[in-house]
Amino acid sequence: MSGKSVFGLTPNLAAALSYVVGFVTGIIVLVLEKDDKFVRFHALQSILVFGGLTVLRVVAPVLKIIPFFGEIAFGIVSLVLSLVGIVAWVYLIYTAYQGKTFKVPFVGDIASEQINK
């Protein structure tokens, strides 16, 4: 990890920024960064993690159709998704800025395979 990356930033800062607005900044960084695999990995992992959480948040209201427990289930799932999202967001920004490659289970392996093709 040396030199400059997308926007003339250091790779660790570019990687951290790929998480800042979730999958949106992940897409922007992935499209603009052509060379640095470290930055591209973090950008793709951002897309997969926060894109996946967004899909789950969109689908979660379906739980409300369950009689009696639907509202409670929806509330619990929404709370868990929010907590996971916040913790993942802070941790992934921190580790990327430290220059580390933390692979989120399952998603990190997919991102790594795609970047190394």
Backbone torsions as a table, in degrees:
resi	resn	phi	psi	omega
1	MET	NA	97.6	177.6
2	SER	-147.9	167.3	178.0
3	GLY	81.1	-162.8	-178.0
4	LYS	-108.7	152.9	-179.9
5	SER	-119.5	-154.9	-179.8
6	VAL	-54.4	141.6	-179.0
7	PHE	64.2	13.0	-178.5
8	GLY	74.7	16.9	-178.6
9	LEU	-90.4	161.8	172.2
10	THR	-68.0	151.7	-178.2
11	PRO	-56.8	-40.0	-179.3
12	ASN	-65.1	-37.0	178.0
13	LEU	-71.1	-40.9	177.3
14	ALA	-62.8	-40.5	178.7
15	ALA	-64.3	-43.7	178.7
16	ALA	-63.2	-41.0	-179.8
17	LEU	-65.7	-22.9	179.7
18	SER	-66.6	-14.8	178.7
19	TYR	-98.9	-14.9	-167.9
20	VAL	-56.6	-45.8	178.2
21	VAL	-113.8	38.3	176.2
22	GLY	62.9	-139.7	-175.1
23	PHE	-65.7	-21.0	-180.0
24	VAL	-64.7	-52.1	178.2
25	THR	-70.0	-28.3	174.6
26	GLY	-60.3	-44.1	178.8
27	ILE	-64.4	-46.1	-178.4
28	ILE	-59.9	-48.8	-178.5
29	VAL	-65.9	-41.2	-179.3
30	LEU	-63.0	-40.4	-179.8
31	VAL	-68.9	-39.4	-175.4
32	LEU	-83.5	-31.2	-178.6
33	GLU	-87.2	119.8	-176.5
34	LYS	-105.2	-24.0	-169.0
35	ASP	-112.5	-46.1	-170.8
36	ASP	-74.9	110.8	-177.6
37	LYS	-67.1	-31.6	177.7
38	PHE	-61.8	-49.0	-179.9
39	VAL	-66.2	-44.2	-179.4
40	ARG	-63.3	-39.0	176.8
41	PHE	-59.2	-50.0	-178.0
42	HIS	-65.0	-36.6	178.2
43	ALA	-64.8	-44.9	179.7
44	LEU	-68.5	-39.1	177.1
45	GLN	-63.0	-37.5	176.6
46	SER	-60.8	-44.6	179.1
47	ILE	-60.9	-46.1	-176.6
48	LEU	-69.9	-43.7	-178.3
49	VAL	-68.1	-55.0	-173.3
50	PHE	-80.5	-26.0	170.5
51	GLY	-65.7	-42.6	177.5
52	GLY	-63.3	-43.8	177.8
53	LEU	-63.6	-36.6	178.1
54	THR	-65.1	-43.2	177.7
55	VAL	-61.3	-43.9	179.1
56	LEU	-62.6	-38.2	177.7
57	ARG	-66.1	-33.7	178.5
58	VAL	-72.2	-36.6	-177.2
59	VAL	-81.9	-25.6	-175.2
60	ALA	-53.1	-37.2	-179.8
61	PRO	-59.5	-16.5	176.5
62	VAL	-59.5	-27.2	179.2
63	LEU	-60.5	-23.8	-178.1
64	LYS	-64.4	-17.7	-179.3
65	ILE	-77.9	-10.6	178.9
66	ILE	-73.3	124.2	-179.3
67	PRO	-60.6	142.5	175.0
68	PHE	69.2	-50.7	-172.6
69	PHE	-103.4	-3.0	-175.3
70	GLY	-59.2	-47.0	-180.0
71	GLU	-64.1	-40.9	179.0
72	ILE	-65.8	-45.1	179.4
73	ALA	-61.0	-43.7	178.6
74	PHE	-60.7	-44.1	179.3
75	GLY	-61.7	-44.0	180.0
76	ILE	-65.8	-46.9	179.8
77	VAL	-62.5	-41.7	178.8
78	SER	-62.5	-42.9	178.8
79	LEU	-63.2	-46.8	-179.9
80	VAL	-62.3	-44.6	179.0
81	LEU	-62.1	-39.3	178.5
82	SER	-65.7	-44.9	179.6
83	LEU	-64.7	-44.7	178.1
84	VAL	-61.0	-43.2	179.8
85	GLY	-61.2	-45.4	-179.0
86	ILE	-66.6	-46.6	179.9
87	VAL	-63.3	-45.2	179.2
88	ALA	-62.4	-43.3	-178.9
89	TRP	-58.3	-52.1	-178.8
90	VAL	-64.0	-47.0	-176.6
91	TYR	-65.4	-42.4	-178.4
92	LEU	-68.7	-38.3	174.8
93	ILE	-62.3	-46.3	-178.7
94	TYR	-61.3	-49.3	-177.6
95	THR	-66.7	-38.4	178.1
96	ALA	-64.6	-42.1	179.7
97	TYR	-64.8	-31.3	177.0
98	GLN	-75.3	-5.4	179.6
99	GLY	84.4	15.9	-178.4
100	LYS	-97.6	153.9	176.4
101	THR	-111.2	91.3	175.4
102	PHE	-90.5	124.6	178.7
103	LYS	-96.2	117.7	173.3
104	VAL	-64.6	134.5	-178.4
105	PRO	-50.3	138.9	-179.1
106	PHE	68.7	-57.1	-176.1
107	VAL	-67.4	-40.8	-179.6
108	GLY	-61.9	-38.3	177.8
109	ASP	-66.4	-40.3	177.4
110	ILE	-62.8	-46.6	180.0
111	ALA	-61.0	-43.9	-179.2
112	SER	-63.0	-44.5	178.7
113	GLU	-61.7	-42.9	-178.1
114	GLN	-68.0	-38.1	-178.1
115	ILE	-72.4	-33.7	-177.1
116	ASN	-86.3	4.5	177.9
117	LYS	-73.0	NA	NA
